[in-house]
Amino acid sequence: MRSRFYAALATYAVLALLAGYTLEGNIRLATLIFLGGIAAKSYIHYISRS
């Protein structure tokens, strides 16, 4: 379970980096907020299952 969690966070980080380099303006901010929300939801789920 732990490796799946770390893989998910790594995937979110890669997507955030790609969004940071390729997008501009409000869509970049919206994408980063969305990815941060998904990462937070994953973390909450991970700690609730432990």
mmCIF entry with sequence, helices, sheets and N, C-alpha, C, O atoms, coordinates in Angstrom:
data_MODEL
# 
_entry.id   MODEL 
# 
_entity.id                         1 
_entity.type                       polymer 
_entity.pdbx_number_of_molecules   1 
# 
_entity_poly.entity_id                      1 
_entity_poly.type                           'polypeptide(L)' 
_entity_poly.nstd_linkage                   no 
_entity_poly.nstd_monomer                   no 
_entity_poly.pdbx_seq_one_letter_code       MRSRFYAALATYAVLALLAGYTLEGNIRLATLIFLGGIAAKSYIHYISRS 
_entity_poly.pdbx_seq_one_letter_code_can   MRSRFYAALATYAVLALLAGYTLEGNIRLATLIFLGGIAAKSYIHYISRS 
_entity_poly.pdbx_strand_id                 A 
# 
loop_
_entity_poly_seq.entity_id 
_entity_poly_seq.num 
_entity_poly_seq.mon_id 
_entity_poly_seq.hetero 
1 1  MET n 
1 2  ARG n 
1 3  SER n 
1 4  ARG n 
1 5  PHE n 
1 6  TYR n 
1 7  ALA n 
1 8  ALA n 
1 9  LEU n 
1 10 ALA n 
1 11 THR n 
1 12 TYR n 
1 13 ALA n 
1 14 VAL n 
1 15 LEU n 
1 16 ALA n 
1 17 LEU n 
1 18 LEU n 
1 19 ALA n 
1 20 GLY n 
1 21 TYR n 
1 22 THR n 
1 23 LEU n 
1 24 GLU n 
1 25 GLY n 
1 26 ASN n 
1 27 ILE n 
1 28 ARG n 
1 29 LEU n 
1 30 ALA n 
1 31 THR n 
1 32 LEU n 
1 33 ILE n 
1 34 PHE n 
1 35 LEU n 
1 36 GLY n 
1 37 GLY n 
1 38 ILE n 
1 39 ALA n 
1 40 ALA n 
1 41 LYS n 
1 42 SER n 
1 43 TYR n 
1 44 ILE n 
1 45 HIS n 
1 46 TYR n 
1 47 ILE n 
1 48 SER n 
1 49 ARG n 
1 50 SER n 
# 
_struct_asym.id          A 
_struct_asym.entity_id   1 
# 
loop_
_struct_conf.conf_type_id 
_struct_conf.id 
_struct_conf.pdbx_PDB_helix_id 
_struct_conf.beg_label_comp_id 
_struct_conf.beg_label_asym_id 
_struct_conf.beg_label_seq_id 
_struct_conf.pdbx_beg_PDB_ins_code 
_struct_conf.end_label_comp_id 
_struct_conf.end_label_asym_id 
_struct_conf.end_label_seq_id 
_struct_conf.pdbx_end_PDB_ins_code 
_struct_conf.beg_auth_comp_id 
_struct_conf.beg_auth_asym_id 
_struct_conf.beg_auth_seq_id 
_struct_conf.end_auth_comp_id 
_struct_conf.end_auth_asym_id 
_struct_conf.end_auth_seq_id 
_struct_conf.pdbx_PDB_helix_class 
_struct_conf.details 
_struct_conf.pdbx_PDB_helix_length 
HELX_P HELX_P1 AA1 ARG A 2  ? THR A 22 ? ARG A 2  THR A 22 1 ? 21 
HELX_P HELX_P2 AA2 GLY A 25 ? ARG A 49 ? GLY A 25 ARG A 49 1 ? 25 
# 
_struct_conf_type.id          HELX_P 
_struct_conf_type.criteria    ? 
_struct_conf_type.reference   ? 
# 
loop_
_atom_site.group_PDB 
_atom_site.id 
_atom_site.type_symbol 
_atom_site.label_atom_id 
_atom_site.label_alt_id 
_atom_site.label_comp_id 
_atom_site.label_asym_id 
_atom_site.label_entity_id 
_atom_site.label_seq_id 
_atom_site.pdbx_PDB_ins_code 
_atom_site.Cartn_x 
_atom_site.Cartn_y 
_atom_site.Cartn_z 
_atom_site.occupancy 
_atom_site.B_iso_or_equiv 
_atom_site.pdbx_formal_charge 
_atom_site.auth_seq_id 
_atom_site.auth_comp_id 
_atom_site.auth_asym_id 
_atom_site.auth_atom_id 
_atom_site.pdbx_PDB_model_num 
ATOM 1   N N  . MET A 1 1  ? 0.827  -1.190 0.000   1.00 0.00 ? 1  MET A N  1 
ATOM 2   C CA . MET A 1 1  ? 0.000  0.000  0.000   1.00 0.00 ? 1  MET A CA 1 
ATOM 3   C C  . MET A 1 1  ? 0.876  1.261  0.000   1.00 0.00 ? 1  MET A C  1 
ATOM 4   O O  . MET A 1 1  ? 0.544  2.250  -0.654  1.00 0.00 ? 1  MET A O  1 
ATOM 5   N N  . ARG A 1 2  ? 1.969  1.223  0.718   1.00 0.00 ? 2  ARG A N  1 
ATOM 6   C CA . ARG A 1 2  ? 2.831  2.386  0.825   1.00 0.00 ? 2  ARG A CA 1 
ATOM 7   C C  . ARG A 1 2  ? 3.452  2.742  -0.528  1.00 0.00 ? 2  ARG A C  1 
ATOM 8   O O  . ARG A 1 2  ? 3.562  3.920  -0.868  1.00 0.00 ? 2  ARG A O  1 
ATOM 9   N N  . SER A 1 3  ? 3.858  1.731  -1.296  1.00 0.00 ? 3  SER A N  1 
ATOM 10  C CA . SER A 1 3  ? 4.486  2.020  -2.584  1.00 0.00 ? 3  SER A CA 1 
ATOM 11  C C  . SER A 1 3  ? 3.488  2.623  -3.568  1.00 0.00 ? 3  SER A C  1 
ATOM 12  O O  . SER A 1 3  ? 3.865  3.456  -4.392  1.00 0.00 ? 3  SER A O  1 
ATOM 13  N N  . ARG A 1 4  ? 2.230  2.218  -3.497  1.00 0.00 ? 4  ARG A N  1 
ATOM 14  C CA . ARG A 1 4  ? 1.211  2.810  -4.367  1.00 0.00 ? 4  ARG A CA 1 
ATOM 15  C C  . ARG A 1 4  ? 0.983  4.270  -4.015  1.00 0.00 ? 4  ARG A C  1 
ATOM 16  O O  . ARG A 1 4  ? 0.764  5.100  -4.898  1.00 0.00 ? 4  ARG A O  1 
ATOM 17  N N  . PHE A 1 5  ? 1.033  4.585  -2.726  1.00 0.00 ? 5  PHE A N  1 
ATOM 18  C CA . PHE A 1 5  ? 0.869  5.967  -2.289  1.00 0.00 ? 5  PHE A CA 1 
ATOM 19  C C  . PHE A 1 5  ? 2.007  6.834  -2.803  1.00 0.00 ? 5  PHE A C  1 
ATOM 20  O O  . PHE A 1 5  ? 1.779  7.929  -3.318  1.00 0.00 ? 5  PHE A O  1 
ATOM 21  N N  . TYR A 1 6  ? 3.235  6.343  -2.662  1.00 0.00 ? 6  TYR A N  1 
ATOM 22  C CA . TYR A 1 6  ? 4.390  7.107  -3.138  1.00 0.00 ? 6  TYR A CA 1 
ATOM 23  C C  . TYR A 1 6  ? 4.379  7.240  -4.660  1.00 0.00 ? 6  TYR A C  1 
ATOM 24  O O  . TYR A 1 6  ? 4.788  8.270  -5.196  1.00 0.00 ? 6  TYR A O  1 
ATOM 25  N N  . ALA A 1 7  ? 3.922  6.224  -5.344  1.00 0.00 ? 7  ALA A N  1 
ATOM 26  C CA . ALA A 1 7  ? 3.819  6.303  -6.807  1.00 0.00 ? 7  ALA A CA 1 
ATOM 27  C C  . ALA A 1 7  ? 2.792  7.355  -7.210  1.00 0.00 ? 7  ALA A C  1 
ATOM 28  O O  . ALA A 1 7  ? 3.006  8.101  -8.166  1.00 0.00 ? 7  ALA A O  1 
ATOM 29  N N  . ALA A 1 8  ? 1.688  7.416  -6.491  1.00 0.00 ? 8  ALA A N  1 
ATOM 30  C CA . ALA A 1 8  ? 0.668  8.417  -6.787  1.00 0.00 ? 8  ALA A CA 1 
ATOM 31  C C  . ALA A 1 8  ? 1.205  9.827  -6.554  1.00 0.00 ? 8  ALA A C  1 
ATOM 32  O O  . ALA A 1 8  ? 0.981  10.716 -7.375  1.00 0.00 ? 8  ALA A O  1 
ATOM 33  N N  . LEU A 1 9  ? 1.907  10.038 -5.449  1.00 0.00 ? 9  LEU A N  1 
ATOM 34  C CA . LEU A 1 9  ? 2.460  11.365 -5.173  1.00 0.00 ? 9  LEU A CA 1 
ATOM 35  C C  . LEU A 1 9  ? 3.519  11.751 -6.192  1.00 0.00 ? 9  LEU A C  1 
ATOM 36  O O  . LEU A 1 9  ? 3.605  12.913 -6.591  1.00 0.00 ? 9  LEU A O  1 
ATOM 37  N N  . ALA A 1 10 ? 4.318  10.793 -6.613  1.00 0.00 ? 10 ALA A N  1 
ATOM 38  C CA . ALA A 1 10 ? 5.322  11.075 -7.641  1.00 0.00 ? 10 ALA A CA 1 
ATOM 39  C C  . ALA A 1 10 ? 4.647  11.451 -8.957  1.00 0.00 ? 10 ALA A C  1 
ATOM 40  O O  . ALA A 1 10 ? 5.113  12.344 -9.665  1.00 0.00 ? 10 ALA A O  1 
ATOM 41  N N  . THR A 1 11 ? 3.565  10.778 -9.279  1.00 0.00 ? 11 THR A N  1 
ATOM 42  C CA . THR A 1 11 ? 2.824  11.099 -10.498 1.00 0.00 ? 11 THR A CA 1 
ATOM 43  C C  . THR A 1 11 ? 2.239  12.501 -10.423 1.00 0.00 ? 11 THR A C  1 
ATOM 44  O O  . THR A 1 11 ? 2.295  13.249 -11.399 1.00 0.00 ? 11 THR A O  1 
ATOM 45  N N  . TYR A 1 12 ? 1.679  12.863 -9.274  1.00 0.00 ? 12 TYR A N  1 
ATOM 46  C CA . TYR A 1 12 ? 1.150  14.221 -9.111  1.00 0.00 ? 12 TYR A CA 1 
ATOM 47  C C  . TYR A 1 12 ? 2.254  15.259 -9.242  1.00 0.00 ? 12 TYR A C  1 
ATOM 48  O O  . TYR A 1 12 ? 2.044  16.324 -9.821  1.00 0.00 ? 12 TYR A O  1 
ATOM 49  N N  . ALA A 1 13 ? 3.424  14.952 -8.709  1.00 0.00 ? 13 ALA A N  1 
ATOM 50  C CA . ALA A 1 13 ? 4.550  15.883 -8.801  1.00 0.00 ? 13 ALA A CA 1 
ATOM 51  C C  . ALA A 1 13 ? 5.000  16.070 -10.244 1.00 0.00 ? 13 ALA A C  1 
ATOM 52  O O  . ALA A 1 13 ? 5.287  17.190 -10.665 1.00 0.00 ? 13 ALA A O  1 
ATOM 53  N N  . VAL A 1 14 ? 5.063  14.988 -10.997 1.00 0.00 ? 14 VAL A N  1 
ATOM 54  C CA . VAL A 1 14 ? 5.452  15.080 -12.413 1.00 0.00 ? 14 VAL A CA 1 
ATOM 55  C C  . VAL A 1 14 ? 4.420  15.891 -13.185 1.00 0.00 ? 14 VAL A C  1 
ATOM 56  O O  . VAL A 1 14 ? 4.779  16.741 -13.999 1.00 0.00 ? 14 VAL A O  1 
ATOM 57  N N  . LEU A 1 15 ? 3.157  15.635 -12.936 1.00 0.00 ? 15 LEU A N  1 
ATOM 58  C CA . LEU A 1 15 ? 2.106  16.410 -13.614 1.00 0.00 ? 15 LEU A CA 1 
ATOM 59  C C  . LEU A 1 15 ? 2.179  17.888 -13.248 1.00 0.00 ? 15 LEU A C  1 
ATOM 60  O O  . LEU A 1 15 ? 1.968  18.748 -14.103 1.00 0.00 ? 15 LEU A O  1 
ATOM 61  N N  . ALA A 1 16 ? 2.476  18.190 -11.991 1.00 0.00 ? 16 ALA A N  1 
ATOM 62  C CA . ALA A 1 16 ? 2.599  19.585 -11.570 1.00 0.00 ? 16 ALA A CA 1 
ATOM 63  C C  . ALA A 1 16 ? 3.791  20.263 -12.253 1.00 0.00 ? 16 ALA A C  1 
ATOM 64  O O  . ALA A 1 16 ? 3.697  21.419 -12.666 1.00 0.00 ? 16 ALA A O  1 
ATOM 65  N N  . LEU A 1 17 ? 4.895  19.550 -12.368 1.00 0.00 ? 17 LEU A N  1 
ATOM 66  C CA . LEU A 1 17 ? 6.054  20.111 -13.064 1.00 0.00 ? 17 LEU A CA 1 
ATOM 67  C C  . LEU A 1 17 ? 5.741  20.369 -14.540 1.00 0.00 ? 17 LEU A C  1 
ATOM 68  O O  . LEU A 1 17 ? 6.076  21.426 -15.075 1.00 0.00 ? 17 LEU A O  1 
ATOM 69  N N  . LEU A 1 18 ? 5.112  19.418 -15.178 1.00 0.00 ? 18 LEU A N  1 
ATOM 70  C CA . LEU A 1 18 ? 4.749  19.607 -16.578 1.00 0.00 ? 18 LEU A CA 1 
ATOM 71  C C  . LEU A 1 18 ? 3.777  20.771 -16.749 1.00 0.00 ? 18 LEU A C  1 
ATOM 72  O O  . LEU A 1 18 ? 3.909  21.557 -17.686 1.00 0.00 ? 18 LEU A O  1 
ATOM 73  N N  . ALA A 1 19 ? 2.813  20.882 -15.856 1.00 0.00 ? 19 ALA A N  1 
ATOM 74  C CA . ALA A 1 19 ? 1.862  21.994 -15.923 1.00 0.00 ? 19 ALA A CA 1 
ATOM 75  C C  . ALA A 1 19 ? 2.577  23.323 -15.698 1.00 0.00 ? 19 ALA A C  1 
ATOM 76  O O  . ALA A 1 19 ? 2.273  24.318 -16.355 1.00 0.00 ? 19 ALA A O  1 
ATOM 77  N N  . GLY A 1 20 ? 3.520  23.333 -14.775 1.00 0.00 ? 20 GLY A N  1 
ATOM 78  C CA . GLY A 1 20 ? 4.258  24.562 -14.490 1.00 0.00 ? 20 GLY A CA 1 
ATOM 79  C C  . GLY A 1 20 ? 5.076  25.048 -15.671 1.00 0.00 ? 20 GLY A C  1 
ATOM 80  O O  . GLY A 1 20 ? 5.204  26.253 -15.887 1.00 0.00 ? 20 GLY A O  1 
ATOM 81  N N  . TYR A 1 21 ? 5.625  24.124 -16.431 1.00 0.00 ? 21 TYR A N  1 
ATOM 82  C CA . TYR A 1 21 ? 6.450  24.505 -17.578 1.00 0.00 ? 21 TYR A CA 1 
ATOM 83  C C  . TYR A 1 21 ? 5.651  24.785 -18.842 1.00 0.00 ? 21 TYR A C  1 
ATOM 84  O O  . TYR A 1 21 ? 6.089  25.573 -19.680 1.00 0.00 ? 21 TYR A O  1 
ATOM 85  N N  . THR A 1 22 ? 4.499  24.163 -18.997 1.00 0.00 ? 22 THR A N  1 
ATOM 86  C CA . THR A 1 22 ? 3.789  24.271 -20.268 1.00 0.00 ? 22 THR A CA 1 
ATOM 87  C C  . THR A 1 22 ? 2.587  25.209 -20.254 1.00 0.00 ? 22 THR A C  1 
ATOM 88  O O  . THR A 1 22 ? 2.210  25.737 -21.301 1.00 0.00 ? 22 THR A O  1 
ATOM 89  N N  . LEU A 1 23 ? 1.988  25.424 -19.108 1.00 0.00 ? 23 LEU A N  1 
ATOM 90  C CA . LEU A 1 23 ? 0.783  26.249 -19.057 1.00 0.00 ? 23 LEU A CA 1 
ATOM 91  C C  . LEU A 1 23 ? 1.113  27.662 -18.597 1.00 0.00 ? 23 LEU A C  1 
ATOM 92  O O  . LEU A 1 23 ? 2.175  27.922 -18.032 1.00 0.00 ? 23 LEU A O  1 
ATOM 93  N N  . GLU A 1 24 ? 0.171  28.569 -18.857 1.00 0.00 ? 24 GLU A N  1 
ATOM 94  C CA . GLU A 1 24 ? 0.354  29.966 -18.450 1.00 0.00 ? 24 GLU A CA 1 
ATOM 95  C C  . GLU A 1 24 ? -0.921 30.501 -17.816 1.00 0.00 ? 24 GLU A C  1 
ATOM 96  O O  . GLU A 1 24 ? -2.022 30.026 -18.094 1.00 0.00 ? 24 GLU A O  1 
ATOM 97  N N  . GLY A 1 25 ? -0.752 31.477 -16.977 1.00 0.00 ? 25 GLY A N  1 
ATOM 98  C CA . GLY A 1 25 ? -1.879 32.233 -16.455 1.00 0.00 ? 25 GLY A CA 1 
ATOM 99  C C  . GLY A 1 25 ? -2.756 31.454 -15.496 1.00 0.00 ? 25 GLY A C  1 
ATOM 100 O O  . GLY A 1 25 ? -2.291 30.643 -14.694 1.00 0.00 ? 25 GLY A O  1 
ATOM 101 N N  . ASN A 1 26 ? -4.061 31.736 -15.613 1.00 0.00 ? 26 ASN A N  1 
ATOM 102 C CA . ASN A 1 26 ? -5.028 31.170 -14.683 1.00 0.00 ? 26 ASN A CA 1 
ATOM 103 C C  . ASN A 1 26 ? -5.166 29.661 -14.813 1.00 0.00 ? 26 ASN A C  1 
ATOM 104 O O  . ASN A 1 26 ? -5.434 28.981 -13.823 1.00 0.00 ? 26 ASN A O  1 
ATOM 105 N N  . ILE A 1 27 ? -4.989 29.130 -16.007 1.00 0.00 ? 27 ILE A N  1 
ATOM 106 C CA . ILE A 1 27 ? -5.130 27.684 -16.180 1.00 0.00 ? 27 ILE A CA 1 
ATOM 107 C C  . ILE A 1 27 ? -4.018 26.944 -15.443 1.00 0.00 ? 27 ILE A C  1 
ATOM 108 O O  . ILE A 1 27 ? -4.238 25.839 -14.946 1.00 0.00 ? 27 ILE A O  1 
ATOM 109 N N  . ARG A 1 28 ? -2.820 27.540 -15.366 1.00 0.00 ? 28 ARG A N  1 
ATOM 110 C CA . ARG A 1 28 ? -1.728 26.934 -14.592 1.00 0.00 ? 28 ARG A CA 1 
ATOM 111 C C  . ARG A 1 28 ? -2.100 26.891 -13.120 1.00 0.00 ? 28 ARG A C  1 
ATOM 112 O O  . ARG A 1 28 ? -1.941 25.862 -12.464 1.00 0.00 ? 28 ARG A O  1 
ATOM 113 N N  . LEU A 1 29 ? -2.587 27.993 -12.608 1.00 0.00 ? 29 LEU A N  1 
ATOM 114 C CA . LEU A 1 29 ? -2.972 28.065 -11.198 1.00 0.00 ? 29 LEU A CA 1 
ATOM 115 C C  . LEU A 1 29 ? -4.091 27.080 -10.892 1.00 0.00 ? 29 LEU A C  1 
ATOM 116 O O  . LEU A 1 29 ? -4.043 26.382 -9.879  1.00 0.00 ? 29 LEU A O  1 
ATOM 117 N N  . ALA A 1 30 ? -5.091 27.017 -11.753 1.00 0.00 ? 30 ALA A N  1 
ATOM 118 C CA . ALA A 1 30 ? -6.207 26.091 -11.543 1.00 0.00 ? 30 ALA A CA 1 
ATOM 119 C C  . ALA A 1 30 ? -5.732 24.643 -11.562 1.00 0.00 ? 30 ALA A C  1 
ATOM 120 O O  . ALA A 1 30 ? -6.189 23.826 -10.763 1.00 0.00 ? 30 ALA A O  1 
ATOM 121 N N  . THR A 1 31 ? -4.823 24.330 -12.466 1.00 0.00 ? 31 THR A N  1 
ATOM 122 C CA . THR A 1 31 ? -4.298 22.964 -12.552 1.00 0.00 ? 31 THR A CA 1 
ATOM 123 C C  . THR A 1 31 ? -3.499 22.603 -11.307 1.00 0.00 ? 31 THR A C  1 
ATOM 124 O O  . THR A 1 31 ? -3.631 21.495 -10.787 1.00 0.00 ? 31 THR A O  1 
ATOM 125 N N  . LEU A 1 32 ? -2.675 23.522 -10.827 1.00 0.00 ? 32 LEU A N  1 
ATOM 126 C CA . LEU A 1 32 ? -1.877 23.250 -9.631  1.00 0.00 ? 32 LEU A CA 1 
ATOM 127 C C  . LEU A 1 32 ? -2.758 23.105 -8.391  1.00 0.00 ? 32 LEU A C  1 
ATOM 128 O O  . LEU A 1 32 ? -2.483 22.270 -7.530  1.00 0.00 ? 32 LEU A O  1 
ATOM 129 N N  . ILE A 1 33 ? -3.810 23.910 -8.298  1.00 0.00 ? 33 ILE A N  1 
ATOM 130 C CA . ILE A 1 33 ? -4.744 23.781 -7.173  1.00 0.00 ? 33 ILE A CA 1 
ATOM 131 C C  . ILE A 1 33 ? -5.465 22.440 -7.245  1.00 0.00 ? 33 ILE A C  1 
ATOM 132 O O  . ILE A 1 33 ? -5.644 21.772 -6.227  1.00 0.00 ? 33 ILE A O  1 
ATOM 133 N N  . PHE A 1 34 ? -5.876 22.048 -8.439  1.00 0.00 ? 34 PHE A N  1 
ATOM 134 C CA . PHE A 1 34 ? -6.546 20.767 -8.629  1.00 0.00 ? 34 PHE A CA 1 
ATOM 135 C C  . PHE A 1 34 ? -5.627 19.605 -8.236  1.00 0.00 ? 34 PHE A C  1 
ATOM 136 O O  . PHE A 1 34 ? -6.048 18.697 -7.520  1.00 0.00 ? 34 PHE A O  1 
ATOM 137 N N  . LEU A 1 35 ? -4.382 19.632 -8.700  1.00 0.00 ? 35 LEU A N  1 
ATOM 138 C CA . LEU A 1 35 ? -3.444 18.562 -8.360  1.00 0.00 ? 35 LEU A CA 1 
ATOM 139 C C  . LEU A 1 35 ? -3.136 18.548 -6.861  1.00 0.00 ? 35 LEU A C  1 
ATOM 140 O O  . LEU A 1 35 ? -2.990 17.480 -6.267  1.00 0.00 ? 35 LEU A O  1 
ATOM 141 N N  . GLY A 1 36 ? -3.039 19.718 -6.259  1.00 0.00 ? 36 GLY A N  1 
ATOM 142 C CA . GLY A 1 36 ? -2.833 19.789 -4.809  1.00 0.00 ? 36 GLY A CA 1 
ATOM 143 C C  . GLY A 1 36 ? -4.002 19.204 -4.041  1.00 0.00 ? 36 GLY A C  1 
ATOM 144 O O  . GLY A 1 36 ? -3.815 18.543 -3.019  1.00 0.00 ? 36 GLY A O  1 
ATOM 145 N N  . GLY A 1 37 ? -5.204 19.446 -4.533  1.00 0.00 ? 37 GLY A N  1 
ATOM 146 C CA . GLY A 1 37 ? -6.386 18.869 -3.899  1.00 0.00 ? 37 GLY A CA 1 
ATOM 147 C C  . GLY A 1 37 ? -6.416 17.355 -3.997  1.00 0.00 ? 37 GLY A C  1 
ATOM 148 O O  . GLY A 1 37 ? -6.761 16.668 -3.036  1.00 0.00 ? 37 GLY A O  1 
ATOM 149 N N  . ILE A 1 38 ? -6.056 16.844 -5.157  1.00 0.00 ? 38 ILE A N  1 
ATOM 150 C CA . ILE A 1 38 ? -6.011 15.390 -5.319  1.00 0.00 ? 38 ILE A CA 1 
ATOM 151 C C  . ILE A 1 38 ? -4.927 14.785 -4.420  1.00 0.00 ? 38 ILE A C  1 
ATOM 152 O O  . ILE A 1 38 ? -5.141 13.734 -3.816  1.00 0.00 ? 38 ILE A O  1 
ATOM 153 N N  . ALA A 1 39 ? -3.776 15.439 -4.330  1.00 0.00 ? 39 ALA A N  1 
ATOM 154 C CA . ALA A 1 39 ? -2.706 14.946 -3.464  1.00 0.00 ? 39 ALA A CA 1 
ATOM 155 C C  . ALA A 1 39 ? -3.148 14.967 -2.001  1.00 0.00 ? 39 ALA A C  1 
ATOM 156 O O  . ALA A 1 39 ? -2.868 14.026 -1.259  1.00 0.00 ? 39 ALA A O  1 
ATOM 157 N N  . ALA A 1 40 ? -3.826 16.018 -1.587  1.00 0.00 ? 40 ALA A N  1 
ATOM 158 C CA . ALA A 1 40 ? -4.319 16.097 -0.212  1.00 0.00 ? 40 ALA A CA 1 
ATOM 159 C C  . ALA A 1 40 ? -5.350 15.002 0.059   1.00 0.00 ? 40 ALA A C  1 
ATOM 160 O O  . ALA A 1 40 ? -5.342 14.389 1.127   1.00 0.00 ? 40 ALA A O  1 
ATOM 161 N N  . LYS A 1 41 ? -6.225 14.760 -0.894  1.00 0.00 ? 41 LYS A N  1 
ATOM 162 C CA . LYS A 1 41 ? -7.228 13.704 -0.746  1.00 0.00 ? 41 LYS A CA 1 
ATOM 163 C C  . LYS A 1 41 ? -6.557 12.337 -0.646  1.00 0.00 ? 41 LYS A C  1 
ATOM 164 O O  . LYS A 1 41 ? -6.979 11.495 0.146   1.00 0.00 ? 41 LYS A O  1 
ATOM 165 N N  . SER A 1 42 ? -5.520 12.115 -1.443  1.00 0.00 ? 42 SER A N  1 
ATOM 166 C CA . SER A 1 42 ? -4.784 10.854 -1.379  1.00 0.00 ? 42 SER A CA 1 
ATOM 167 C C  . SER A 1 42 ? -4.112 10.687 -0.024  1.00 0.00 ? 42 SER A C  1 
ATOM 168 O O  . SER A 1 42 ? -4.119 9.594  0.542   1.00 0.00 ? 42 SER A O  1 
ATOM 169 N N  . TYR A 1 43 ? -3.532 11.761 0.501   1.00 0.00 ? 43 TYR A N  1 
ATOM 170 C CA . TYR A 1 43 ? -2.876 11.702 1.796   1.00 0.00 ? 43 TYR A CA 1 
ATOM 171 C C  . TYR A 1 43 ? -3.875 11.414 2.912   1.00 0.00 ? 43 TYR A C  1 
ATOM 172 O O  . TYR A 1 43 ? -3.606 10.600 3.795   1.00 0.00 ? 43 TYR A O  1 
ATOM 173 N N  . ILE A 1 44 ? -5.012 12.073 2.872   1.00 0.00 ? 44 ILE A N  1 
ATOM 174 C CA . ILE A 1 44 ? -6.039 11.837 3.889   1.00 0.00 ? 44 ILE A CA 1 
ATOM 175 C C  . ILE A 1 44 ? -6.510 10.394 3.839   1.00 0.00 ? 44 ILE A C  1 
ATOM 176 O O  . ILE A 1 44 ? -6.701 9.768  4.882   1.00 0.00 ? 44 ILE A O  1 
ATOM 177 N N  . HIS A 1 45 ? -6.697 9.867  2.657   1.00 0.00 ? 45 HIS A N  1 
ATOM 178 C CA . HIS A 1 45 ? -7.109 8.475  2.506   1.00 0.00 ? 45 HIS A CA 1 
ATOM 179 C C  . HIS A 1 45 ? -6.019 7.541  3.026   1.00 0.00 ? 45 HIS A C  1 
ATOM 180 O O  . HIS A 1 45 ? -6.318 6.534  3.669   1.00 0.00 ? 45 HIS A O  1 
ATOM 181 N N  . TYR A 1 46 ? -4.773 7.866  2.753   1.00 0.00 ? 46 TYR A N  1 
ATOM 182 C CA . TYR A 1 46 ? -3.643 7.023  3.183   1.00 0.00 ? 46 TYR A CA 1 
ATOM 183 C C  . TYR A 1 46 ? -3.555 6.974  4.708   1.00 0.00 ? 46 TYR A C  1 
ATOM 184 O O  . TYR A 1 46 ? -3.381 5.895  5.275   1.00 0.00 ? 46 TYR A O  1 
ATOM 185 N N  . ILE A 1 47 ? -3.672 8.117  5.380   1.00 0.00 ? 47 ILE A N  1 
ATOM 186 C CA . ILE A 1 47 ? -3.540 8.102  6.829   1.00 0.00 ? 47 ILE A CA 1 
ATOM 187 C C  . ILE A 1 47 ? -4.769 7.507  7.500   1.00 0.00 ? 47 ILE A C  1 
ATOM 188 O O  . ILE A 1 47 ? -4.668 6.987  8.612   1.00 0.00 ? 47 ILE A O  1 
ATOM 189 N N  . SER A 1 48 ? -5.916 7.570  6.856   1.00 0.00 ? 48 SER A N  1 
ATOM 190 C CA . SER A 1 48 ? -7.107 6.967  7.453   1.00 0.00 ? 48 SER A CA 1 
ATOM 191 C C  . SER A 1 48 ? -7.089 5.448  7.351   1.00 0.00 ? 48 SER A C  1 
ATOM 192 O O  . SER A 1 48 ? -7.723 4.765  8.156   1.00 0.00 ? 48 SER A O  1 
ATOM 193 N N  . ARG A 1 49 ? -6.363 4.908  6.362   1.00 0.00 ? 49 ARG A N  1 
ATOM 194 C CA . ARG A 1 49 ? -6.278 3.468  6.180   1.00 0.00 ? 49 ARG A CA 1 
ATOM 195 C C  . ARG A 1 49 ? -5.173 2.836  7.014   1.00 0.00 ? 49 ARG A C  1 
ATOM 196 O O  . ARG A 1 49 ? -5.137 1.615  7.172   1.00 0.00 ? 49 ARG A O  1 
ATOM 197 N N  . SER A 1 50 ? -4.267 3.659  7.553   1.00 0.00 ? 50 SER A N  1 
ATOM 198 C CA . SER A 1 50 ? -3.138 3.111  8.324   1.00 0.00 ? 50 SER A CA 1 
ATOM 199 C C  . SER A 1 50 ? -3.542 2.740  9.730   1.00 0.00 ? 50 SER A C  1 
ATOM 200 O O  . SER A 1 50 ? -2.712 2.266  10.506  1.00 0.00 ? 50 SER A O  1 
# 
